[in-house]
Amino acid sequence: MHSAYAVRAENVMISTVGCKWFSIKDQWLGELEDHLEALVEFDKQGRGVAGRLTAALRTAIEQRRLPAGSRLPSTRELAVDLSVSRGVVVEAYEQLVAEGWLVGRRGSGTTVAAAVPMREATATVDFVPVGLRPLRPGVPDLGLFPRGAWRRAYEQVLTTMTDAVLDYGDPAGPLAVREQLAAYLGRVRAARVTAADLLLTSGAAQAFTILSRMLAAAGHRCVAIEDPGSRGVHDQLATALPVLPVPVDAQGIDVDELSRSAARAVVLTPAHQFPTGVVLSPARRTQVIAWARRTGGLIIEDDYDAEFRYDRDPVGCLQGIAPDVTVAVGSASKALAPALRLGWLSAPVEHLPAIRTQQRSIDLGGPALEQYAFAHLLGSGGYDRHLRRARRTYRTRRDALVAALTEFLPGMPIHGVAAGLHLVLQLPAGVDDAAVAAAARRAGLAPVALSACRLTDGHPGLVLGYAAHTPDELTAAVAILAEIVRSA
C-alpha cells in the first residue's frame, strides 16, 4: 500500500480477483468532488490490466463508494499513482463513459454519472437490461455498426424516395425491400422465398408474437420448443399458447419425443441451436420434416445468428429444404444492432392470410425509411462487407475466450464454439449455476445460467457471450469468473 495514505478497513473494497483493492482516505469521503484520490492495487502482470481497472472502478461506483457527481483524477494522475500506462486508464475511463457510469466533458474532467446503470438480478436471456457487460450473450459489438455505410444508405433513400413512402403502406413492408431481402436470403441462406412470401417485422420478437397468435387462432393447443432454449422466445410464444419443452441432445431436438407430444408446431434453431450450439443433424432434419408433413404440423425456424460460422460456410436453412411446412424467422439484431428493430418471417402460402391478419392487429407496418436503408445496404454489398469484417472480429474474440477459459478453468468442457456469438461452459455436476451467474453479475459480468434456459432439469453450465468485448476484456472477465466458479 502507498505509504502516503492511511486506509481504514471499512474504506477498502476487496474484489474477487487476486490482491486488488480500492481505497479512499476517511477525510475525503465528504469532499470527493474536489479531493478524490483513489488507489487501485492489483497484480499488474499478464493480460487484462485495463479490464481489471475498469471492473474495480465500476464496482466502486455501483456500491456508491464513488458517489454521483464525484470528479475522478485525470488519466495522467491516476496512471502515475497506479504505476500503469496512461493508456490503461484512458481505456478504462472510455469504457465506463460508453457504459454510462462516467461522464467526460471537455474542460471539466471525468465525473461519475448522476444516474448510473443498475445491475439486473433476474436471469433471463434475450433482453436483460445490463448494458454491454463482459460475457453477456445475445448482443453484437455495437461499435462495429457500419455507421458510414448506413448513413450513405439512409441519405440515398431520403434523396430518391417519393412522398408516398411516408404514407401508410403495406403492413408486410415495401415490396422493393422484400424483393431485395428475398434475393439475399436465397443467396446466403439457401432459402426458397419470394417477396410475396415475406413479411417485415419489428425484430424477431414481433414475428414470434404474430405466430403464437396465429397458431392459437388456428386451434393449436400448445407449441413445442427446444429445451434448453431461448427464454425470450419462450415468453413471446407464451403470450398466446402453452409452451411444451422437448429435449435437445448432440444431434438436436429429440424428434421421437416431439412425435409423442400433443404439439403440432415446433420452434427450432437448426443451424445453431441456442444455447448449446448443436447443428440439427441430417437424420433429424429428415425426421422433423416427415413429422410435419405426416401430422399437418408446422416448423418455425429461428435463424437468429447463422451467418456467423467460423469453421465452414454457414449451414443452409431448413426452410430451403421444406418450404411447404416451414416458417423462417430472422432479424438484423445480431448482424447489425437490436435497436434497428428489423426482422422478417416467411411462411407457406396457406398460412400467409392468417399471419397477415395477426400482423395488422398489432401495427400498421414498420419503419419504412429504415427498411429501405436496409435494402440499399443489402443491394450495395455493404451488408456483406460488414458481415465479413464482423466474422473476423468475432472469431478472434471467440479464440481469446476459449484460450482464457482453458487457462483459468482447465478441464471444464466448452461447447458451441463453431458458430454464433456465444459458447457454453459446462460446470461440474452439483454446482448451482444460477448462484454462480448471480455472483458474476455482482462482480460486473453478465453470463447466463444454463438452467435459466431450461424448463426441465439438466446439467449446469454458463452461457458466455464474447462478441461485444475485446480479447483483453474477455481475458480479464474470465479471470474474475474463474474465482467465482472455483469458490462454488
C-alpha positions in Angstrom: 0.0 0.0 0.0 1.3 3.5 -0.8 2.8 4.9 2.4 1.3 8.4 1.9 -2.2 7.1 2.7 -3.7 5.8 5.9 -6.5 3.5 5.0 -9.1 2.0 7.3 -10.6 -1.4 6.7 -14.1 -0.2 6.2 -12.9 2.0 3.3 -11.3 -0.9 1.4 -13.2 -2.8 -1.3 -11.9 -6.3 -1.8 -12.7 -7.9 -5.2 -12.8 -11.5 -6.3 -9.5 -11.5 -8.2 -6.1 -11.6 -6.6 -5.0 -8.8 -4.3 -6.9 -5.8 -5.5 -8.4 -3.0 -3.5 -9.9 0.4 -4.0 -9.4 2.8 -1.1 -10.3 6.4 -0.1 -9.0 8.3 2.9 -11.6 8.9 5.6 -11.3 12.6 5.5 -12.1 12.7 1.8 -15.5 10.9 2.0 -17.4 14.2 2.2 -15.3 16.1 -0.3 -15.0 13.7 -3.3 -15.8 16.4 -5.8 -12.6 18.3 -5.2 -10.3 15.9 -3.4 -10.9 12.4 -4.8 -7.6 10.5 -4.6 -8.0 6.8 -5.4 -5.7 3.8 -5.2 -6.3 0.6 -7.1 -3.8 -2.1 -6.5 -3.8 -5.4 -8.2 -1.5 -7.9 -9.9 -0.2 -5.9 -12.9 1.4 -8.9 -14.6 -0.2 -10.6 -17.5 -3.1 -9.6 -19.7 -6.3 -7.7 -19.0 -4.9 -4.8 -16.8 -7.3 -2.3 -18.3 -10.3 -4.7 -17.8 -9.4 -5.2 -14.1 -9.2 -1.5 -13.5 -12.5 -1.0 -15.3 -14.2 -3.6 -13.1 -12.8 -2.0 -9.9 -14.0 1.5 -10.8 -17.4 0.2 -12.0 -17.9 -1.7 -8.7 -16.9 1.3 -6.6 -19.4 3.5 -8.5 -22.2 0.9 -8.2 -21.6 0.5 -4.4 -21.6 4.2 -4.1 -18.0 4.4 -2.8 -17.7 6.9 -5.6 -21.0 8.9 -5.3 -22.8 10.5 -8.3 -21.1 13.7 -9.4 -17.7 12.8 -8.0 -14.8 14.0 -10.1 -12.1 11.5 -10.9 -8.4 12.2 -11.2 -7.1 12.9 -14.6 -5.9 9.9 -16.6 -2.3 11.1 -16.3 -2.5 11.5 -12.5 -4.2 8.1 -11.9 -1.7 6.4 -14.2 1.2 7.8 -12.2 -0.4 6.9 -8.9 -1.1 3.3 -10.0 2.2 2.8 -11.9 0.5 1.8 -15.1 0.5 3.3 -18.5 -1.8 6.2 -19.2 -3.4 4.1 -22.0 -4.7 1.6 -19.4 -6.5 4.4 -17.5 -7.8 6.0 -20.7 -9.2 2.7 -21.9 -10.9 2.2 -18.5 -12.4 5.7 -18.5 -13.6 5.4 -22.1 -15.2 2.0 -21.4 -17.1 3.4 -18.4 -18.1 6.5 -20.3 -19.5 4.3 -23.1 -21.4 2.2 -20.5 -22.9 5.3 -18.8 -21.1 5.0 -15.5 -18.9 8.1 -16.1 -19.4 11.4 -17.9 -16.5 13.0 -19.7 -16.7 16.7 -20.6 -14.0 18.8 -22.2 -12.6 21.2 -19.7 -14.5 19.7 -16.8 -12.7 16.3 -16.4 -14.4 13.0 -15.8 -17.2 12.6 -13.3 -19.4 9.8 -12.0 -22.7 9.9 -13.8 -25.7 11.3 -12.0 -27.8 8.2 -12.7 -25.6 5.2 -13.2 -26.8 1.8 -14.6 -28.1 -0.6 -12.1 -27.4 -4.3 -12.3 -30.2 -6.6 -13.1 -30.9 -9.5 -10.7 -33.0 -11.6 -13.0 -31.6 -14.4 -15.1 -33.4 -14.0 -18.4 -31.5 -14.4 -21.7 -32.5 -12.2 -24.5 -33.2 -8.8 -23.0 -31.5 -8.4 -19.7 -31.0 -4.6 -19.3 -27.5 -4.8 -18.1 -25.7 -2.9 -20.8 -22.7 -4.2 -22.6 -21.1 -6.1 -19.7 -18.5 -8.7 -20.4 -19.7 -12.3 -21.1 -23.3 -11.2 -21.8 -24.7 -13.4 -24.6 -27.0 -12.3 -27.4 -25.5 -9.0 -28.3 -23.1 -8.0 -31.1 -20.4 -5.4 -30.8 -22.4 -2.2 -31.3 -19.2 -0.4 -32.1 -18.9 -2.4 -35.3 -22.1 -0.9 -36.6 -21.4 0.3 -40.1 -22.3 3.9 -39.5 -20.8 5.3 -42.7 -22.5 2.7 -44.9 -25.7 3.1 -43.1 -25.6 6.9 -43.3 -25.0 6.7 -47.0 -27.8 4.2 -47.5 -30.2 6.4 -45.5 -29.3 9.6 -47.3 -29.8 7.7 -50.6 -33.3 6.8 -49.5 -34.1 10.3 -48.4 -32.8 11.7 -51.7 -34.6 9.3 -54.1 -37.8 8.3 -52.3 -41.2 9.5 -53.4 -43.6 11.3 -51.0 -45.8 8.2 -51.0 -43.1 6.3 -48.9 -44.1 8.5 -45.9 -47.8 7.3 -46.1 -49.2 4.2 -44.5 -48.1 1.3 -46.6 -48.5 -2.5 -46.8 -48.0 -3.8 -43.2 -45.9 -6.6 -44.6 -43.4 -4.0 -45.7 -42.4 -2.3 -49.0 -42.4 -4.7 -51.9 -38.9 -3.4 -53.1 -37.4 -4.1 -49.7 -38.9 -7.6 -49.6 -37.6 -8.4 -53.1 -34.1 -7.4 -52.0 -34.3 -9.4 -48.8 -35.7 -12.5 -50.7 -32.7 -12.3 -53.1 -30.3 -12.1 -50.1 -31.8 -15.0 -48.2 -31.7 -17.2 -51.3 -28.1 -16.3 -52.0 -26.7 -16.6 -48.5 -29.1 -18.8 -46.5 -30.3 -21.1 -49.4 -33.9 -20.1 -48.7 -36.7 -20.6 -51.2 -38.6 -17.4 -50.8 -40.2 -14.7 -52.9 -41.2 -11.2 -51.9 -44.8 -12.5 -51.7 -43.8 -15.0 -49.0 -42.1 -12.4 -46.8 -43.4 -10.1 -44.1 -41.2 -7.5 -42.4 -41.5 -7.2 -38.7 -40.2 -5.2 -35.8 -37.5 -7.7 -34.9 -37.8 -11.4 -34.4 -39.8 -10.7 -31.2 -42.8 -9.4 -33.1 -42.6 -12.3 -35.5 -42.9 -14.8 -32.7 -45.8 -12.9 -31.2 -47.6 -12.8 -34.5 -47.0 -16.6 -35.0 -48.2 -17.5 -31.5 -51.4 -15.6 -32.0 -51.9 -17.2 -35.4 -51.4 -20.7 -34.0 -53.8 -20.0 -31.2 -56.5 -18.7 -33.6 -56.0 -21.8 -35.7 -56.8 -24.1 -32.8 -53.4 -25.2 -31.7 -53.3 -26.2 -28.0 -49.6 -25.7 -27.4 -46.3 -25.1 -29.2 -43.1 -27.1 -28.7 -39.7 -25.5 -28.1 -36.2 -26.8 -27.6 -35.1 -27.5 -24.1 -32.7 -25.8 -23.3 -33.7 -22.8 -25.5 -34.3 -19.1 -25.6 -36.3 -17.7 -22.7 -37.1 -14.7 -24.8 -38.7 -16.8 -27.5 -40.5 -18.8 -24.8 -42.0 -15.7 -23.3 -43.1 -14.3 -26.7 -44.8 -17.6 -27.6 -46.4 -18.0 -24.2 -48.4 -14.8 -24.6 -50.9 -16.8 -26.6 -50.2 -20.5 -26.1 -48.8 -23.0 -23.6 -45.2 -23.9 -24.3 -44.1 -27.6 -24.3 -40.3 -28.3 -23.8 -38.7 -31.0 -25.9 -35.2 -32.2 -25.0 -32.1 -31.4 -27.1 -29.1 -33.8 -27.4 -25.9 -33.9 -29.5 -28.0 -34.2 -32.8 -30.5 -31.5 -32.0 -34.1 -31.8 -30.9 -35.5 -35.3 -30.0 -38.0 -35.8 -32.8 -39.3 -39.0 -31.2 -40.2 -37.1 -28.1 -41.8 -34.4 -30.3 -43.8 -37.1 -32.1 -45.2 -38.4 -28.8 -46.3 -34.9 -27.7 -49.6 -33.1 -28.5 -47.7 -30.3 -30.3 -48.4 -29.7 -34.0 -46.0 -26.7 -34.1 -42.4 -26.6 -33.0 -39.8 -23.8 -32.9 -36.2 -24.9 -33.8 -32.8 -23.3 -34.2 -31.4 -25.9 -36.6 -28.4 -24.1 -37.9 -27.0 -23.2 -34.5 -29.1 -24.4 -31.5 -29.5 -21.9 -28.8 -27.7 -22.1 -26.4 -25.9 -25.4 -26.9 -24.5 -24.7 -30.4 -25.6 -28.1 -31.8 -26.4 -28.3 -35.5 -29.5 -30.3 -36.3 -28.2 -33.5 -37.9 -29.3 -34.5 -41.4 -31.2 -37.5 -40.0 -33.1 -35.3 -37.5 -33.8 -32.8 -40.3 -35.4 -35.6 -42.3 -37.3 -36.8 -39.3 -38.8 -33.4 -38.3 -39.8 -32.6 -41.9 -41.5 -36.0 -42.1 -43.2 -35.3 -38.7 -44.6 -32.0 -40.0 -45.9 -33.5 -43.3 -47.4 -36.5 -41.6 -49.2 -34.6 -38.9 -50.0 -31.4 -40.7 -47.6 -29.7 -38.3 -45.6 -26.5 -38.7 -41.8 -26.0 -38.2 -40.9 -22.4 -37.1 -37.2 -21.9 -37.9 -35.4 -19.3 -35.8 -32.4 -18.3 -37.9 -31.0 -16.0 -35.3 -27.2 -15.9 -35.9 -26.5 -18.4 -38.6 -24.3 -16.0 -40.7 -21.6 -16.2 -38.0 -19.9 -19.6 -38.6 -16.1 -19.9 -38.2 -15.2 -23.4 -39.3 -17.0 -23.6 -42.7 -19.7 -21.9 -44.7 -22.9 -21.2 -42.8 -25.4 -24.2 -42.7 -28.3 -23.7 -45.1 -31.7 -23.0 -43.6 -34.3 -25.7 -43.1 -36.8 -23.6 -45.0 -34.8 -24.2 -48.2 -35.4 -27.9 -47.9 -39.0 -27.9 -46.8 -40.7 -24.5 -47.6 -44.1 -26.2 -47.6 -44.0 -26.9 -43.8 -41.5 -24.2 -42.6 -41.9 -20.7 -41.3 -38.5 -18.9 -41.3 -37.8 -16.1 -38.8 -34.8 -13.8 -39.0 -33.6 -10.4 -38.0 -30.7 -8.0 -38.3 -30.3 -7.7 -34.5 -27.2 -9.9 -34.3 -25.7 -8.8 -37.6 -26.3 -5.0 -37.2 -28.0 -3.8 -34.0 -31.1 -4.7 -31.9 -32.2 -1.1 -31.9 -33.0 -1.1 -35.6 -35.9 -3.5 -34.9 -35.5 -5.0 -38.4 -36.9 -8.5 -38.6 -38.8 -10.8 -41.1 -40.6 -14.0 -41.5 -41.5 -16.1 -44.5 -44.3 -18.7 -44.5 -46.0 -21.3 -46.7 -48.7 -19.7 -48.8 -51.6 -21.2 -47.0 -50.6 -19.6 -43.7 -50.0 -16.1 -45.1 -53.5 -14.7 -44.8 -53.8 -15.7 -41.1 -50.3 -14.3 -40.4 -51.1 -11.0 -42.2 -54.3 -10.7 -40.2 -52.4 -11.0 -36.9 -49.7 -8.5 -38.1 -52.4 -5.9 -39.0 -53.9 -6.3 -35.5 -50.5 -5.5 -33.9 -49.5 -2.5 -36.1 -49.8 -0.9 -39.5 -46.2 -1.5 -40.6 -42.7 -0.9 -39.5 -40.2 1.9 -40.0 -40.2 2.3 -43.8 -37.1 4.5 -44.0 -35.0 2.1 -42.0 -36.4 -0.8 -44.1 -35.4 0.9 -47.4 -32.0 1.8 -46.0 -31.5 -1.9 -45.1 -32.5 -2.9 -48.6 -29.9 -0.5 -50.0 -27.3 -1.9 -47.7 -28.2 -5.4 -49.0 -28.1 -4.4 -52.6 -24.9 -2.3 -52.5 -22.9 -5.1 -50.9 -22.4 -3.1 -47.7 -24.1 -5.7 -45.6 -21.8 -8.5 -46.9 -18.8 -6.4 -46.3 -19.9 -5.6 -42.7 -20.5 -9.3 -42.1 -17.1 -10.3 -43.3 -15.5 -7.8 -41.0 -17.7 -8.8 -38.1 -16.9 -12.5 -38.6 -13.1 -11.8 -38.5 -13.5 -9.8 -35.3 -15.8 -12.3 -33.6 -13.6 -15.2 -34.4 -10.6 -13.5 -32.8 -12.7 -12.8 -29.7 -14.1 -16.4 -29.7 -10.5 -17.7 -29.7 -9.5 -15.4 -26.9 -12.4 -16.5 -24.7 -11.7 -20.2 -25.4 -8.0 -19.6 -24.6 -8.8 -17.8 -21.3 -11.3 -20.5 -20.2 -8.7 -23.2 -21.0 -6.1 -21.3 -18.9 -8.2 -20.3 -15.9 -10.7 -23.1 -15.8 -8.8 -26.1 -17.2 -10.7 -29.3 -17.7 -14.1 -27.8 -17.9 -15.8 -28.7 -21.2 -16.6 -25.9 -23.7 -19.5 -26.4 -26.2 -20.8 -24.5 -29.2 -17.6 -22.8 -30.3 -18.0 -23.3 -34.1 -20.5 -20.5 -34.7 -22.6 -17.7 -33.2 -21.8 -15.0 -30.6 -21.7 -17.2 -27.5 -20.5 -20.6 -26.2 -21.4 -22.8 -23.2 -19.1 -23.6 -20.3 -20.1 -26.9 -18.7 -19.9 -26.7 -14.9 -19.3 -29.8 -12.7 -22.4 -31.7 -11.6 -24.0 -30.3 -8.5 -22.8 -26.7 -9.0 -25.6 -24.2 -8.7 -25.1 -22.3 -12.0 -27.8 -19.8 -11.1 -25.8 -18.8 -7.9 -22.6 -18.6 -10.0 -24.3 -16.3 -12.5 -25.7 -14.1 -9.7 -22.3 -13.8 -8.2 -20.8 -13.0 -11.6 -23.4 -10.2 -12.0 -22.4 -8.7 -8.7 -18.8 -8.7 -9.9 -19.8 -6.8 -13.1 -20.1 -9.7 -15.5 -23.2 -10.9 -17.3 -23.1 -14.7 -18.1 -26.4 -16.5 -18.1 -27.0 -19.7 -16.2 -27.8 -22.7 -18.4 -30.6 -23.6 -16.0 -32.2 -20.2 -16.9 -32.6 -21.6 -20.4 -34.3 -24.8 -19.3 -37.8 -25.7 -18.4 -36.7 -29.1 -17.1 -33.6 -30.2 -15.1 -30.3 -30.6 -16.8 -26.5 -30.3 -16.4 -25.3 -27.0 -15.0 -23.4 -24.5 -17.1 -22.9 -20.9 -18.2 -23.8 -19.2 -21.5 -21.0 -16.8 -22.2 -21.1 -14.1 -24.9 -17.9 -12.8 -26.5 -18.9 -10.5 -29.4 -19.1 -7.2 -27.5 -15.7 -7.1 -25.8 -12.0 -7.1 -26.8 -9.7 -10.1 -26.1 -8.1 -8.3 -23.2 -11.5 -7.6 -21.6 -12.6 -11.1 -22.1 -9.5 -12.5 -20.5 -9.9 -10.2 -17.5 -13.6 -11.2 -17.2 -12.7 -14.9 -17.3 -10.1 -14.3 -14.5 -12.9 -12.9 -12.3 -15.3 -15.6 -13.4 -12.8 -18.4 -12.6 -12.5 -17.2 -9.0 -16.3 -17.3 -8.6 -16.6 -20.8 -10.2 -13.8 -22.2 -8.0 -15.5 -20.8 -4.9 -18.7 -22.6 -5.9 
